[in-house]
Amino acid sequence: MDLPTHHPYKKYEQKRKEHNEQSDCCVCSISHACGVPYEEAHAACKKAGRKHREGMYDNQIIRAVRILGFKLTKVKCKSKTMRTLHRNIKSNKSFLVFVNEHLSSIVNKETWDVGLKNKCSRIQHVYLVEKLENSPTF
């Protein structure tokens, strides 16, 4: 069974071409989870230390989310892999899912995940994404 997937792929595909990008699952996932345009997420990731056409370390991802005015709260997750995660997400909130060398997002129970080749990849962390009150605009 495939994951219920949100299909903003065409939108992100065009943005990736415009920015000559690759290895930007973190940019796309942050954009999707935070509900901000790709360009804002891209700029925040750059400010957090992401190099062009390269991935990000976990601490850089967390910093980029904070730059955008959001907070991350680690949540316990019964699921061990991406394949079963959607069964245990009962909330209509936004989540970032850290998998080995990859980042996915879930918003309103829909998964954004274009780069994960193996749905049996082990989940490392799941974070709830919430807007900070009185957060500065980017």
Phi and psi in radians as a Rosetta constraint file:
Dihedral C 1 N 2 CA 2 C 2 CIRCULARHARMONIC -1.431 0.35
Dihedral N 2 CA 2 C 2 N 3 CIRCULARHARMONIC 2.806 0.35
Dihedral C 2 N 3 CA 3 C 3 CIRCULARHARMONIC -1.240 0.35
Dihedral N 3 CA 3 C 3 N 4 CIRCULARHARMONIC 2.528 0.35
Dihedral C 3 N 4 CA 4 C 4 CIRCULARHARMONIC -1.167 0.35
Dihedral N 4 CA 4 C 4 N 5 CIRCULARHARMONIC 2.079 0.35
Dihedral C 4 N 5 CA 5 C 5 CIRCULARHARMONIC -2.079 0.35
Dihedral N 5 CA 5 C 5 N 6 CIRCULARHARMONIC 2.369 0.35
Dihedral C 5 N 6 CA 6 C 6 CIRCULARHARMONIC -1.387 0.35
Dihedral N 6 CA 6 C 6 N 7 CIRCULARHARMONIC 2.448 0.35
Dihedral C 6 N 7 CA 7 C 7 CIRCULARHARMONIC -1.949 0.35
Dihedral N 7 CA 7 C 7 N 8 CIRCULARHARMONIC 1.055 0.35
Dihedral C 7 N 8 CA 8 C 8 CIRCULARHARMONIC -1.560 0.35
Dihedral N 8 CA 8 C 8 N 9 CIRCULARHARMONIC 0.331 0.35
Dihedral C 8 N 9 CA 9 C 9 CIRCULARHARMONIC -0.958 0.35
Dihedral N 9 CA 9 C 9 N 10 CIRCULARHARMONIC -0.791 0.35
Dihedral C 9 N 10 CA 10 C 10 CIRCULARHARMONIC -1.048 0.35
Dihedral N 10 CA 10 C 10 N 11 CIRCULARHARMONIC -0.742 0.35
Dihedral C 10 N 11 CA 11 C 11 CIRCULARHARMONIC -1.077 0.35
Dihedral N 11 CA 11 C 11 N 12 CIRCULARHARMONIC -0.840 0.35
Dihedral C 11 N 12 CA 12 C 12 CIRCULARHARMONIC -1.221 0.35
Dihedral N 12 CA 12 C 12 N 13 CIRCULARHARMONIC -0.601 0.35
Dihedral C 12 N 13 CA 13 C 13 CIRCULARHARMONIC -1.028 0.35
Dihedral N 13 CA 13 C 13 N 14 CIRCULARHARMONIC -0.771 0.35
Dihedral C 13 N 14 CA 14 C 14 CIRCULARHARMONIC -1.148 0.35
Dihedral N 14 CA 14 C 14 N 15 CIRCULARHARMONIC -0.760 0.35
Dihedral C 14 N 15 CA 15 C 15 CIRCULARHARMONIC -1.118 0.35
Dihedral N 15 CA 15 C 15 N 16 CIRCULARHARMONIC -0.662 0.35
Dihedral C 15 N 16 CA 16 C 16 CIRCULARHARMONIC -1.090 0.35
Dihedral N 16 CA 16 C 16 N 17 CIRCULARHARMONIC -0.719 0.35
Dihedral C 16 N 17 CA 17 C 17 CIRCULARHARMONIC -1.140 0.35
Dihedral N 17 CA 17 C 17 N 18 CIRCULARHARMONIC -0.748 0.35
Dihedral C 17 N 18 CA 18 C 18 CIRCULARHARMONIC -1.064 0.35
Dihedral N 18 CA 18 C 18 N 19 CIRCULARHARMONIC -0.617 0.35
Dihedral C 18 N 19 CA 19 C 19 CIRCULARHARMONIC -1.686 0.35
Dihedral N 19 CA 19 C 19 N 20 CIRCULARHARMONIC 0.057 0.35
Dihedral C 19 N 20 CA 20 C 20 CIRCULARHARMONIC 0.897 0.35
Dihedral N 20 CA 20 C 20 N 21 CIRCULARHARMONIC 0.936 0.35
Dihedral C 20 N 21 CA 21 C 21 CIRCULARHARMONIC -1.855 0.35
Dihedral N 21 CA 21 C 21 N 22 CIRCULARHARMONIC 2.765 0.35
Dihedral C 21 N 22 CA 22 C 22 CIRCULARHARMONIC -2.708 0.35
Dihedral N 22 CA 22 C 22 N 23 CIRCULARHARMONIC 2.922 0.35
Dihedral C 22 N 23 CA 23 C 23 CIRCULARHARMONIC 0.935 0.35
Dihedral N 23 CA 23 C 23 N 24 CIRCULARHARMONIC 0.693 0.35
Dihedral C 23 N 24 CA 24 C 24 CIRCULARHARMONIC -1.985 0.35
Dihedral N 24 CA 24 C 24 N 25 CIRCULARHARMONIC 0.546 0.35
Dihedral C 24 N 25 CA 25 C 25 CIRCULARHARMONIC -1.020 0.35
Dihedral N 25 CA 25 C 25 N 26 CIRCULARHARMONIC -0.559 0.35
Dihedral C 25 N 26 CA 26 C 26 CIRCULARHARMONIC -1.161 0.35
Dihedral N 26 CA 26 C 26 N 27 CIRCULARHARMONIC -0.718 0.35
Dihedral C 26 N 27 CA 27 C 27 CIRCULARHARMONIC -1.128 0.35
Dihedral N 27 CA 27 C 27 N 28 CIRCULARHARMONIC -0.842 0.35
Dihedral C 27 N 28 CA 28 C 28 CIRCULARHARMONIC -1.106 0.35
Dihedral N 28 CA 28 C 28 N 29 CIRCULARHARMONIC -0.767 0.35
Dihedral C 28 N 29 CA 29 C 29 CIRCULARHARMONIC -1.152 0.35
Dihedral N 29 CA 29 C 29 N 30 CIRCULARHARMONIC -0.724 0.35
Dihedral C 29 N 30 CA 30 C 30 CIRCULARHARMONIC -1.141 0.35
Dihedral N 30 CA 30 C 30 N 31 CIRCULARHARMONIC -0.757 0.35
Dihedral C 30 N 31 CA 31 C 31 CIRCULARHARMONIC -1.002 0.35
Dihedral N 31 CA 31 C 31 N 32 CIRCULARHARMONIC -0.817 0.35
Dihedral C 31 N 32 CA 32 C 32 CIRCULARHARMONIC -1.167 0.35
Dihedral N 32 CA 32 C 32 N 33 CIRCULARHARMONIC -0.847 0.35
Dihedral C 32 N 33 CA 33 C 33 CIRCULARHARMONIC -1.193 0.35
Dihedral N 33 CA 33 C 33 N 34 CIRCULARHARMONIC -0.624 0.35
Dihedral C 33 N 34 CA 34 C 34 CIRCULARHARMONIC -1.573 0.35
Dihedral N 34 CA 34 C 34 N 35 CIRCULARHARMONIC -0.216 0.35
Dihedral C 34 N 35 CA 35 C 35 CIRCULARHARMONIC 1.214 0.35
Dihedral N 35 CA 35 C 35 N 36 CIRCULARHARMONIC 0.592 0.35
Dihedral C 35 N 36 CA 36 C 36 CIRCULARHARMONIC -1.985 0.35
Dihedral N 36 CA 36 C 36 N 37 CIRCULARHARMONIC 2.759 0.35
Dihedral C 36 N 37 CA 37 C 37 CIRCULARHARMONIC -1.083 0.35
Dihedral N 37 CA 37 C 37 N 38 CIRCULARHARMONIC 2.689 0.35
Dihedral C 37 N 38 CA 38 C 38 CIRCULARHARMONIC -0.930 0.35
Dihedral N 38 CA 38 C 38 N 39 CIRCULARHARMONIC -0.736 0.35
Dihedral C 38 N 39 CA 39 C 39 CIRCULARHARMONIC -1.076 0.35
Dihedral N 39 CA 39 C 39 N 40 CIRCULARHARMONIC -0.698 0.35
Dihedral C 39 N 40 CA 40 C 40 CIRCULARHARMONIC -1.147 0.35
Dihedral N 40 CA 40 C 40 N 41 CIRCULARHARMONIC -0.789 0.35
Dihedral C 40 N 41 CA 41 C 41 CIRCULARHARMONIC -1.109 0.35
Dihedral N 41 CA 41 C 41 N 42 CIRCULARHARMONIC -0.706 0.35
Dihedral C 41 N 42 CA 42 C 42 CIRCULARHARMONIC -1.074 0.35
Dihedral N 42 CA 42 C 42 N 43 CIRCULARHARMONIC -0.794 0.35
Dihedral C 42 N 43 CA 43 C 43 CIRCULARHARMONIC -1.137 0.35
Dihedral N 43 CA 43 C 43 N 44 CIRCULARHARMONIC -0.717 0.35
Dihedral C 43 N 44 CA 44 C 44 CIRCULARHARMONIC -1.134 0.35
Dihedral N 44 CA 44 C 44 N 45 CIRCULARHARMONIC -0.696 0.35
Dihedral C 44 N 45 CA 45 C 45 CIRCULARHARMONIC -1.129 0.35
Dihedral N 45 CA 45 C 45 N 46 CIRCULARHARMONIC -0.714 0.35
Dihedral C 45 N 46 CA 46 C 46 CIRCULARHARMONIC -1.090 0.35
Dihedral N 46 CA 46 C 46 N 47 CIRCULARHARMONIC -0.780 0.35
Dihedral C 46 N 47 CA 47 C 47 CIRCULARHARMONIC -1.103 0.35
Dihedral N 47 CA 47 C 47 N 48 CIRCULARHARMONIC -0.532 0.35
Dihedral C 47 N 48 CA 48 C 48 CIRCULARHARMONIC -1.443 0.35
Dihedral N 48 CA 48 C 48 N 49 CIRCULARHARMONIC -0.078 0.35
Dihedral C 48 N 49 CA 49 C 49 CIRCULARHARMONIC 2.022 0.35
Dihedral N 49 CA 49 C 49 N 50 CIRCULARHARMONIC 0.070 0.35
Dihedral C 49 N 50 CA 50 C 50 CIRCULARHARMONIC -1.259 0.35
Dihedral N 50 CA 50 C 50 N 51 CIRCULARHARMONIC 2.346 0.35
Dihedral C 50 N 51 CA 51 C 51 CIRCULARHARMONIC -1.625 0.35
Dihedral N 51 CA 51 C 51 N 52 CIRCULARHARMONIC 2.607 0.35
Dihedral C 51 N 52 CA 52 C 52 CIRCULARHARMONIC -0.979 0.35
Dihedral N 52 CA 52 C 52 N 53 CIRCULARHARMONIC 2.306 0.35
Dihedral C 52 N 53 CA 53 C 53 CIRCULARHARMONIC 1.141 0.35
Dihedral N 53 CA 53 C 53 N 54 CIRCULARHARMONIC 0.429 0.35
Dihedral C 53 N 54 CA 54 C 54 CIRCULARHARMONIC -2.285 0.35
Dihedral N 54 CA 54 C 54 N 55 CIRCULARHARMONIC 2.812 0.35
Dihedral C 54 N 55 CA 55 C 55 CIRCULARHARMONIC -1.359 0.35
Dihedral N 55 CA 55 C 55 N 56 CIRCULARHARMONIC -2.955 0.35
Dihedral C 55 N 56 CA 56 C 56 CIRCULARHARMONIC -2.331 0.35
Dihedral N 56 CA 56 C 56 N 57 CIRCULARHARMONIC 2.670 0.35
Dihedral C 56 N 57 CA 57 C 57 CIRCULARHARMONIC -1.426 0.35
Dihedral N 57 CA 57 C 57 N 58 CIRCULARHARMONIC 2.770 0.35
Dihedral C 57 N 58 CA 58 C 58 CIRCULARHARMONIC -0.952 0.35
Dihedral N 58 CA 58 C 58 N 59 CIRCULARHARMONIC -0.774 0.35
Dihedral C 58 N 59 CA 59 C 59 CIRCULARHARMONIC -1.141 0.35
Dihedral N 59 CA 59 C 59 N 60 CIRCULARHARMONIC -0.536 0.35
Dihedral C 59 N 60 CA 60 C 60 CIRCULARHARMONIC -1.223 0.35
Dihedral N 60 CA 60 C 60 N 61 CIRCULARHARMONIC -0.673 0.35
Dihedral C 60 N 61 CA 61 C 61 CIRCULARHARMONIC -1.089 0.35
Dihedral N 61 CA 61 C 61 N 62 CIRCULARHARMONIC -0.820 0.35
Dihedral C 61 N 62 CA 62 C 62 CIRCULARHARMONIC -1.074 0.35
Dihedral N 62 CA 62 C 62 N 63 CIRCULARHARMONIC -0.718 0.35
Dihedral C 62 N 63 CA 63 C 63 CIRCULARHARMONIC -1.111 0.35
Dihedral N 63 CA 63 C 63 N 64 CIRCULARHARMONIC -0.740 0.35
Dihedral C 63 N 64 CA 64 C 64 CIRCULARHARMONIC -1.089 0.35
Dihedral N 64 CA 64 C 64 N 65 CIRCULARHARMONIC -0.721 0.35
Dihedral C 64 N 65 CA 65 C 65 CIRCULARHARMONIC -1.104 0.35
Dihedral N 65 CA 65 C 65 N 66 CIRCULARHARMONIC -0.720 0.35
Dihedral C 65 N 66 CA 66 C 66 CIRCULARHARMONIC -1.157 0.35
Dihedral N 66 CA 66 C 66 N 67 CIRCULARHARMONIC -0.666 0.35
Dihedral C 66 N 67 CA 67 C 67 CIRCULARHARMONIC -1.027 0.35
Dihedral N 67 CA 67 C 67 N 68 CIRCULARHARMONIC -0.634 0.35
Dihedral C 67 N 68 CA 68 C 68 CIRCULARHARMONIC -1.349 0.35
Dihedral N 68 CA 68 C 68 N 69 CIRCULARHARMONIC -0.081 0.35
Dihedral C 68 N 69 CA 69 C 69 CIRCULARHARMONIC 1.579 0.35
Dihedral N 69 CA 69 C 69 N 70 CIRCULARHARMONIC 0.501 0.35
Dihedral C 69 N 70 CA 70 C 70 CIRCULARHARMONIC -2.115 0.35
Dihedral N 70 CA 70 C 70 N 71 CIRCULARHARMONIC 2.767 0.35
Dihedral C 70 N 71 CA 71 C 71 CIRCULARHARMONIC -2.074 0.35
Dihedral N 71 CA 71 C 71 N 72 CIRCULARHARMONIC 2.682 0.35
Dihedral C 71 N 72 CA 72 C 72 CIRCULARHARMONIC -1.997 0.35
Dihedral N 72 CA 72 C 72 N 73 CIRCULARHARMONIC 2.320 0.35
Dihedral C 72 N 73 CA 73 C 73 CIRCULARHARMONIC -2.134 0.35
Dihedral N 73 CA 73 C 73 N 74 CIRCULARHARMONIC 2.098 0.35
Dihedral C 73 N 74 CA 74 C 74 CIRCULARHARMONIC -1.172 0.35
Dihedral N 74 CA 74 C 74 N 75 CIRCULARHARMONIC 2.342 0.35
Dihedral C 74 N 75 CA 75 C 75 CIRCULARHARMONIC -2.090 0.35
Dihedral N 75 CA 75 C 75 N 76 CIRCULARHARMONIC 2.584 0.35
Dihedral C 75 N 76 CA 76 C 76 CIRCULARHARMONIC -1.305 0.35
Dihedral N 76 CA 76 C 76 N 77 CIRCULARHARMONIC 2.495 0.35
Dihedral C 76 N 77 CA 77 C 77 CIRCULARHARMONIC -2.364 0.35
Dihedral N 77 CA 77 C 77 N 78 CIRCULARHARMONIC 2.176 0.35
Dihedral C 77 N 78 CA 78 C 78 CIRCULARHARMONIC -1.281 0.35
Dihedral N 78 CA 78 C 78 N 79 CIRCULARHARMONIC -0.474 0.35
Dihedral C 78 N 79 CA 79 C 79 CIRCULARHARMONIC -1.227 0.35
Dihedral N 79 CA 79 C 79 N 80 CIRCULARHARMONIC 2.499 0.35
Dihedral C 79 N 80 CA 80 C 80 CIRCULARHARMONIC -1.761 0.35
Dihedral N 80 CA 80 C 80 N 81 CIRCULARHARMONIC -0.416 0.35
Dihedral C 80 N 81 CA 81 C 81 CIRCULARHARMONIC -2.310 0.35
Dihedral N 81 CA 81 C 81 N 82 CIRCULARHARMONIC 2.876 0.35
Dihedral C 81 N 82 CA 82 C 82 CIRCULARHARMONIC -1.102 0.35
Dihedral N 82 CA 82 C 82 N 83 CIRCULARHARMONIC -0.551 0.35
Dihedral C 82 N 83 CA 83 C 83 CIRCULARHARMONIC -1.045 0.35
Dihedral N 83 CA 83 C 83 N 84 CIRCULARHARMONIC -0.630 0.35
Dihedral C 83 N 84 CA 84 C 84 CIRCULARHARMONIC -1.779 0.35
Dihedral N 84 CA 84 C 84 N 85 CIRCULARHARMONIC -0.109 0.35
Dihedral C 84 N 85 CA 85 C 85 CIRCULARHARMONIC -1.037 0.35
Dihedral N 85 CA 85 C 85 N 86 CIRCULARHARMONIC -0.765 0.35
Dihedral C 85 N 86 CA 86 C 86 CIRCULARHARMONIC -1.065 0.35
Dihedral N 86 CA 86 C 86 N 87 CIRCULARHARMONIC -0.410 0.35
Dihedral C 86 N 87 CA 87 C 87 CIRCULARHARMONIC -1.218 0.35
Dihedral N 87 CA 87 C 87 N 88 CIRCULARHARMONIC -0.505 0.35
Dihedral C 87 N 88 CA 88 C 88 CIRCULARHARMONIC -1.724 0.35
Dihedral N 88 CA 88 C 88 N 89 CIRCULARHARMONIC -0.143 0.35
Dihedral C 88 N 89 CA 89 C 89 CIRCULARHARMONIC -1.553 0.35
Dihedral N 89 CA 89 C 89 N 90 CIRCULARHARMONIC 1.836 0.35
Dihedral C 89 N 90 CA 90 C 90 CIRCULARHARMONIC -1.773 0.35
Dihedral N 90 CA 90 C 90 N 91 CIRCULARHARMONIC -0.093 0.35
Dihedral C 90 N 91 CA 91 C 91 CIRCULARHARMONIC -1.690 0.35
Dihedral N 91 CA 91 C 91 N 92 CIRCULARHARMONIC 2.622 0.35
Dihedral C 91 N 92 CA 92 C 92 CIRCULARHARMONIC -1.591 0.35
Dihedral N 92 CA 92 C 92 N 93 CIRCULARHARMONIC 0.546 0.35
Dihedral C 92 N 93 CA 93 C 93 CIRCULARHARMONIC -1.734 0.35
Dihedral N 93 CA 93 C 93 N 94 CIRCULARHARMONIC -3.060 0.35
Dihedral C 93 N 94 CA 94 C 94 CIRCULARHARMONIC -1.850 0.35
Dihedral N 94 CA 94 C 94 N 95 CIRCULARHARMONIC 2.437 0.35
Dihedral C 94 N 95 CA 95 C 95 CIRCULARHARMONIC -2.391 0.35
Dihedral N 95 CA 95 C 95 N 96 CIRCULARHARMONIC 2.571 0.35
Dihedral C 95 N 96 CA 96 C 96 CIRCULARHARMONIC -1.901 0.35
Dihedral N 96 CA 96 C 96 N 97 CIRCULARHARMONIC 2.349 0.35
Dihedral C 96 N 97 CA 97 C 97 CIRCULARHARMONIC -2.066 0.35
Dihedral N 97 CA 97 C 97 N 98 CIRCULARHARMONIC 2.028 0.35
Dihedral C 97 N 98 CA 98 C 98 CIRCULARHARMONIC -1.586 0.35
Dihedral N 98 CA 98 C 98 N 99 CIRCULARHARMONIC 2.111 0.35
Dihedral C 98 N 99 CA 99 C 99 CIRCULARHARMONIC -2.111 0.35
Dihedral N 99 CA 99 C 99 N 100 CIRCULARHARMONIC 2.780 0.35
Dihedral C 99 N 100 CA 100 C 100 CIRCULARHARMONIC -0.859 0.35
Dihedral N 100 CA 100 C 100 N 101 CIRCULARHARMONIC 1.981 0.35
Dihedral C 100 N 101 CA 101 C 101 CIRCULARHARMONIC 0.983 0.35
Dihedral N 101 CA 101 C 101 N 102 CIRCULARHARMONIC 0.585 0.35
Dihedral C 101 N 102 CA 102 C 102 CIRCULARHARMONIC -2.748 0.35
Dihedral N 102 CA 102 C 102 N 103 CIRCULARHARMONIC 2.679 0.35
Dihedral C 102 N 103 CA 103 C 103 CIRCULARHARMONIC -2.293 0.35
Dihedral N 103 CA 103 C 103 N 104 CIRCULARHARMONIC 2.328 0.35
Dihedral C 103 N 104 CA 104 C 104 CIRCULARHARMONIC -2.165 0.35
Dihedral N 104 CA 104 C 104 N 105 CIRCULARHARMONIC 2.917 0.35
Dihedral C 104 N 105 CA 105 C 105 CIRCULARHARMONIC -2.368 0.35
Dihedral N 105 CA 105 C 105 N 106 CIRCULARHARMONIC 2.648 0.35
Dihedral C 105 N 106 CA 106 C 106 CIRCULARHARMONIC -2.260 0.35
Dihedral N 106 CA 106 C 106 N 107 CIRCULARHARMONIC 2.179 0.35
Dihedral C 106 N 107 CA 107 C 107 CIRCULARHARMONIC -2.294 0.35
Dihedral N 107 CA 107 C 107 N 108 CIRCULARHARMONIC 2.221 0.35
Dihedral C 107 N 108 CA 108 C 108 CIRCULARHARMONIC 0.893 0.35
Dihedral N 108 CA 108 C 108 N 109 CIRCULARHARMONIC 0.785 0.35
Dihedral C 108 N 109 CA 109 C 109 CIRCULARHARMONIC 1.180 0.35
Dihedral N 109 CA 109 C 109 N 110 CIRCULARHARMONIC 0.160 0.35
Dihedral C 109 N 110 CA 110 C 110 CIRCULARHARMONIC -1.893 0.35
Dihedral N 110 CA 110 C 110 N 111 CIRCULARHARMONIC 2.373 0.35
Dihedral C 110 N 111 CA 111 C 111 CIRCULARHARMONIC -1.672 0.35
Dihedral N 111 CA 111 C 111 N 112 CIRCULARHARMONIC 2.358 0.35
Dihedral C 111 N 112 CA 112 C 112 CIRCULARHARMONIC -1.879 0.35
Dihedral N 112 CA 112 C 112 N 113 CIRCULARHARMONIC 2.052 0.35
Dihedral C 112 N 113 CA 113 C 113 CIRCULARHARMONIC -2.823 0.35
Dihedral N 113 CA 113 C 113 N 114 CIRCULARHARMONIC 1.654 0.35
Dihedral C 113 N 114 CA 114 C 114 CIRCULARHARMONIC -1.729 0.35
Dihedral N 114 CA 114 C 114 N 115 CIRCULARHARMONIC -0.394 0.35
Dihedral C 114 N 115 CA 115 C 115 CIRCULARHARMONIC -1.787 0.35
Dihedral N 115 CA 115 C 115 N 116 CIRCULARHARMONIC -0.170 0.35
Dihedral C 115 N 116 CA 116 C 116 CIRCULARHARMONIC -1.342 0.35
Dihedral N 116 CA 116 C 116 N 117 CIRCULARHARMONIC 2.067 0.35
Dihedral C 116 N 117 CA 117 C 117 CIRCULARHARMONIC -1.468 0.35
Dihedral N 117 CA 117 C 117 N 118 CIRCULARHARMONIC -0.505 0.35
Dihedral C 117 N 118 CA 118 C 118 CIRCULARHARMONIC -2.128 0.35
Dihedral N 118 CA 118 C 118 N 119 CIRCULARHARMONIC 1.896 0.35
Dihedral C 118 N 119 CA 119 C 119 CIRCULARHARMONIC -1.187 0.35
Dihedral N 119 CA 119 C 119 N 120 CIRCULARHARMONIC -0.143 0.35
Dihedral C 119 N 120 CA 120 C 120 CIRCULARHARMONIC -1.607 0.35
Dihedral N 120 CA 120 C 120 N 121 CIRCULARHARMONIC 0.144 0.35
Dihedral C 120 N 121 CA 121 C 121 CIRCULARHARMONIC -1.079 0.35
Dihedral N 121 CA 121 C 121 N 122 CIRCULARHARMONIC 2.446 0.35
Dihedral C 121 N 122 CA 122 C 122 CIRCULARHARMONIC -1.264 0.35
Dihedral N 122 CA 122 C 122 N 123 CIRCULARHARMONIC 2.343 0.35
Dihedral C 122 N 123 CA 123 C 123 CIRCULARHARMONIC -1.345 0.35
Dihedral N 123 CA 123 C 123 N 124 CIRCULARHARMONIC 2.312 0.35
Dihedral C 123 N 124 CA 124 C 124 CIRCULARHARMONIC -1.644 0.35
Dihedral N 124 CA 124 C 124 N 125 CIRCULARHARMONIC -0.842 0.35
Dihedral C 124 N 125 CA 125 C 125 CIRCULARHARMONIC -2.593 0.35
Dihedral N 125 CA 125 C 125 N 126 CIRCULARHARMONIC 2.634 0.35
Dihedral C 125 N 126 CA 126 C 126 CIRCULARHARMONIC -2.240 0.35
Dihedral N 126 CA 126 C 126 N 127 CIRCULARHARMONIC 2.266 0.35
Dihedral C 126 N 127 CA 127 C 127 CIRCULARHARMONIC -2.134 0.35
Dihedral N 127 CA 127 C 127 N 128 CIRCULARHARMONIC 2.374 0.35
Dihedral C 127 N 128 CA 128 C 128 CIRCULARHARMONIC -1.372 0.35
Dihedral N 128 CA 128 C 128 N 129 CIRCULARHARMONIC 2.335 0.35
Dihedral C 128 N 129 CA 129 C 129 CIRCULARHARMONIC -1.858 0.35
Dihedral N 129 CA 129 C 129 N 130 CIRCULARHARMONIC 2.139 0.35
Dihedral C 129 N 130 CA 130 C 130 CIRCULARHARMONIC -2.359 0.35
Dihedral N 130 CA 130 C 130 N 131 CIRCULARHARMONIC 2.484 0.35
Dihedral C 130 N 131 CA 131 C 131 CIRCULARHARMONIC -1.228 0.35
Dihedral N 131 CA 131 C 131 N 132 CIRCULARHARMONIC 2.328 0.35
Dihedral C 131 N 132 CA 132 C 132 CIRCULARHARMONIC -1.337 0.35
Dihedral N 132 CA 132 C 132 N 133 CIRCULARHARMONIC 2.468 0.35
Dihedral C 132 N 133 CA 133 C 133 CIRCULARHARMONIC -1.241 0.35
Dihedral N 133 CA 133 C 133 N 134 CIRCULARHARMONIC 2.499 0.35
Dihedral C 133 N 134 CA 134 C 134 CIRCULARHARMONIC 0.969 0.35
Dihedral N 134 CA 134 C 134 N 135 CIRCULARHARMONIC 0.556 0.35
Dihedral C 134 N 135 CA 135 C 135 CIRCULARHARMONIC -1.341 0.35
Dihedral N 135 CA 135 C 135 N 136 CIRCULARHARMONIC 2.507 0.35
Dihedral C 135 N 136 CA 136 C 136 CIRCULARHARMONIC -1.204 0.35
Dihedral N 136 CA 136 C 136 N 137 CIRCULARHARMONIC 2.619 0.35
Dihedral C 136 N 137 CA 137 C 137 CIRCULARHARMONIC -1.403 0.35
Dihedral N 137 CA 137 C 137 N 138 CIRCULARHARMONIC 2.595 0.35
